[in-house]
């Protein structure tokens, strides 16, 4: 029998604010100025149409990313020789920051709002089984493990899985119940469905485009519907949530919500909320500078939808 499903009427904005090891310091003129530990970093952000609040600070950046073409690839320019990696933290989780060739620094700071929600959701459950697909360097997996979950972490990149394991050791979670799987996420989920595997929570954070370890191709718009429907089959009778993120133009929170509702709702009921992940500028002025007259600006970076049992 199909159960009733509620999709919330009003979208939710999940705002990531500055924390000890990260801050959106300033933004404007198509770029953003961020602090990653001791590094001051400039990255492109075309939607920042306004003027910077602290223009004199930008000249002090340690690293600037120069994009090449429309994809995320490019090159870094450094004002001082950077470390190959350095330790950052969020809550009790520790992980390495790294300058990658894809403009990011081996994690996505706007996801901190999701980590906080996820930590609370997992802590309410009794040793739940959590599946993290496209898990990258593992911060979400470690947040879940630290909250008491048994985690299966899946990513197609050997390098990303190796970095995730390093992050687990940094966080004191080297012996935590985490299965590290280097495999094409879609193939893994298809096999899990055939095996009858079940999970109490699923985190699905796919890229717009990707390749598996043996040449498998992932295209978000073509492949996401099947993946979400497969994930719905992996939810146990006691399942608590399915969290879906998407970074791509032409994706919207309502579209993600209706996909999740279609896949999960008939068998589980519950509700789906949706919205946007944003970064908001640090309210504290940089050291040695007067507070700006402009209120903190906010940058939307990703859309999400999440099914919850209640």
C-alpha positions in Angstrom: 0.0 0.0 0.0 1.4 3.4 -1.0 2.0 5.7 2.0 1.4 9.4 2.1 4.3 11.7 1.3 4.7 15.3 2.2 6.9 17.7 0.3 7.5 20.9 2.3 5.9 24.0 0.8 8.9 26.3 1.6 12.5 25.7 0.6 15.2 25.7 3.3 18.5 27.6 3.1 21.3 25.8 4.9 23.9 28.4 5.7 27.5 27.6 6.4 29.1 30.2 8.6 32.8 30.6 9.4 34.4 28.2 11.8 37.9 28.0 13.3 39.6 26.5 10.2 37.5 28.1 7.4 35.9 31.4 6.5 34.5 33.1 3.5 36.3 36.4 4.2 35.2 38.5 1.3 33.7 38.2 -2.2 33.1 40.3 -5.3 34.1 41.0 -8.9 33.4 37.4 -9.8 35.7 35.9 -7.1 35.7 34.8 -3.5 38.4 35.2 -0.8 38.5 32.3 1.6 40.6 31.3 4.6 41.6 27.6 4.9 43.6 27.4 8.1 46.5 29.8 7.6 46.1 30.1 3.8 44.2 33.0 2.2 42.8 31.7 -1.1 41.2 33.4 -4.1 38.9 31.2 -6.3 36.5 32.2 -9.1 32.8 32.6 -8.3 31.0 34.3 -11.3 27.8 35.0 -9.3 29.6 37.5 -7.0 28.5 40.5 -8.9 29.2 43.1 -6.2 32.3 44.9 -5.1 34.7 43.5 -2.5 34.4 44.9 1.0 38.2 44.6 1.8 39.9 45.2 -1.5 43.3 45.8 0.1 43.2 42.3 1.6 43.1 40.5 -1.7 46.7 41.4 -2.5 47.8 39.3 0.5 46.3 36.1 -0.9 48.6 33.0 -0.6 47.0 31.2 -3.6 45.0 32.2 -6.6 43.2 29.7 -8.9 43.2 30.5 -12.6 40.5 28.5 -14.4 41.2 27.0 -17.9 38.0 26.8 -20.0 34.5 26.1 -18.7 35.3 23.0 -16.6 36.7 23.1 -13.1 40.2 22.5 -14.1 42.9 25.1 -14.0 46.2 26.1 -12.3 47.2 27.6 -8.9 49.5 30.6 -8.5 51.2 30.9 -5.1 52.8 33.9 -3.4 54.6 31.5 -1.1 55.5 27.8 -1.4 52.5 25.8 -0.1 52.5 22.7 2.0 51.5 19.6 0.1 48.8 19.1 2.7 47.8 20.6 6.0 45.4 19.6 8.8 42.0 21.3 9.1 39.1 20.4 11.3 35.4 20.7 11.7 33.9 19.7 15.1 35.9 16.6 16.1 36.8 15.6 12.6 40.2 16.2 11.2 41.1 16.2 7.5 43.8 17.4 5.1 43.5 20.5 3.0 45.1 20.2 -0.4 45.4 22.4 -3.5 43.8 20.3 -6.3 43.7 20.9 -10.0 39.9 21.2 -9.8 39.8 24.5 -7.9 38.7 23.0 -4.6 40.9 22.1 -1.7 39.9 18.4 -1.2 36.7 19.2 0.6 33.6 21.4 0.1 33.1 23.9 3.0 29.5 24.6 2.1 28.7 21.0 3.1 29.4 21.9 6.8 25.7 22.7 7.1 24.8 19.2 5.9 27.4 17.7 8.3 25.8 19.4 11.3 22.4 18.1 10.3 23.7 14.6 9.5 25.6 14.4 12.9 22.3 15.1 14.7 20.3 12.7 12.6 22.7 9.8 13.0 23.1 10.4 16.8 19.4 9.7 17.3 19.8 6.2 15.8 21.1 3.0 17.3 24.3 2.1 15.4 22.8 2.7 12.0 24.1 1.5 8.7 25.0 4.5 6.6 25.9 4.4 2.9 27.9 7.4 1.5 28.0 7.4 -2.3 30.5 9.5 -4.2 32.1 10.0 -0.8 35.3 11.7 -2.0 37.7 12.5 0.9 35.3 11.2 3.5 34.4 14.0 5.8 30.7 13.1 5.7 31.6 9.4 6.3 33.7 10.4 9.3 30.9 12.7 10.7 28.6 9.7 10.6 31.1 7.3 12.1 31.9 9.7 14.9 28.1 9.9 15.7 27.9 6.1 16.0 27.2 4.8 12.5 28.5 1.8 10.7 29.6 3.4 7.4 30.1 2.2 3.8 32.1 4.8 1.9 32.1 4.4 -1.9 34.1 6.4 -4.4 35.5 5.6 -7.8 38.9 7.3 -7.2 41.7 5.3 -5.6 43.3 8.6 -4.6 40.2 10.0 -3.0 39.6 6.8 -1.0 43.3 6.8 0.1 42.9 10.4 1.3 39.6 9.5 3.1 41.4 6.8 5.0 44.2 9.2 5.9 41.5 11.6 7.2 40.0 8.8 9.3 43.4 8.2 10.9 43.8 11.9 11.6 40.3 11.9 13.3 41.1 9.0 15.5 38.7 6.8 13.5 41.2 4.5 11.8 39.6 1.5 13.6 36.0 2.7 13.3 33.5 0.5 11.5 33.9 2.0 8.0 34.1 0.0 4.8 36.2 1.7 2.2 35.0 0.8 -1.3 36.8 1.9 -4.5 34.2 1.2 -7.2 31.8 2.8 -9.6 28.9 4.0 -7.3 26.1 2.9 -9.7 27.5 -0.6 -10.1 28.0 -1.0 -6.4 24.4 0.1 -5.7 23.0 -2.3 -8.4 24.8 -5.2 -6.7 23.7 -4.1 -3.2 20.1 -4.2 -4.4 20.6 -7.7 -5.8 22.2 -8.8 -2.5 19.2 -7.4 -0.5 21.4 -5.0 1.5 19.8 -2.4 3.6 20.8 0.9 5.2 19.2 3.3 7.7 20.6 6.3 6.0 22.0 7.2 2.5 24.1 10.2 1.5 24.2 10.7 -2.3 26.5 13.5 -3.5 27.1 12.9 -7.2 29.2 15.1 -9.6 27.8 16.5 -12.8 30.1 14.2 -14.7 32.5 11.4 -13.7 34.3 8.2 -14.7 34.5 4.9 -12.8 37.7 3.0 -12.2 37.1 0.8 -15.3 35.8 3.5 -17.6 32.2 3.7 -16.5 30.7 7.1 -17.3 28.4 9.0 -15.0 26.2 11.8 -16.3 24.0 13.5 -13.7 21.0 14.3 -15.8 20.9 10.9 -17.5 21.8 8.7 -14.6 20.5 10.3 -11.4 16.9 9.1 -11.6 17.9 5.4 -11.8 20.4 5.9 -9.0 17.9 7.5 -6.6 15.3 4.8 -7.3 18.0 2.1 -6.6 18.9 3.9 -3.4 15.3 3.9 -2.3 15.3 0.1 -2.5 18.3 0.0 -0.1 16.4 1.8 2.7 15.6 -0.5 5.5 12.2 -0.6 7.3 13.8 1.5 10.1 15.5 3.9 7.6 15.7 7.5 8.8 16.9 9.6 5.9 18.2 9.9 2.3 20.2 13.0 1.6 20.7 14.1 -2.1 23.0 16.9 -3.1 23.6 18.2 -6.7 26.1 20.7 -8.0 25.0 21.6 -11.6 23.4 24.4 -13.6 19.7 23.7 -14.4 19.2 21.7 -11.2 16.7 23.0 -8.7 15.7 22.0 -5.2 12.1 21.3 -6.1 13.1 19.0 -9.0 15.4 17.0 -6.6 12.6 16.9 -4.0 10.0 15.4 -6.5 12.5 12.8 -7.7 13.2 11.7 -4.1 9.5 11.7 -3.3 8.7 9.6 -6.3 11.4 7.1 -5.4 11.0 6.8 -1.7 7.4 8.0 -0.9 5.3 5.0 -2.0 7.1 2.6 0.3 8.2 4.8 3.2 5.9 7.8 3.5 7.5 10.6 5.6 8.4 14.0 4.2 10.9 15.6 1.9 12.4 19.0 2.4 14.6 20.8 -0.1 16.6 23.9 -0.7 20.0 25.4 -1.1 23.4 25.2 0.5 25.1 28.6 0.9 28.3 30.2 2.2 27.9 33.4 4.1 30.7 35.9 4.7 32.3 36.0 8.1 30.6 38.6 10.3 34.0 39.3 11.9 36.2 41.8 10.0 39.7 40.5 9.1 42.4 41.3 11.7 43.5 44.9 11.7 40.5 46.1 9.6 37.4 48.0 10.5 34.0 46.4 10.1 32.5 47.0 6.7 29.2 48.9 6.3 27.9 46.1 4.1 26.0 43.2 5.7 27.6 39.7 5.1 26.8 38.5 1.5 25.7 35.0 0.7 26.6 32.6 -2.1 24.4 29.7 -3.2 26.5 26.7 -4.3 24.4 23.6 -4.2 20.9 22.3 -4.1 19.7 19.5 -1.9 16.6 17.3 -1.1 16.3 15.0 1.9 13.8 12.4 2.7 13.1 11.9 6.4 10.8 9.4 8.1 9.1 12.1 10.3 
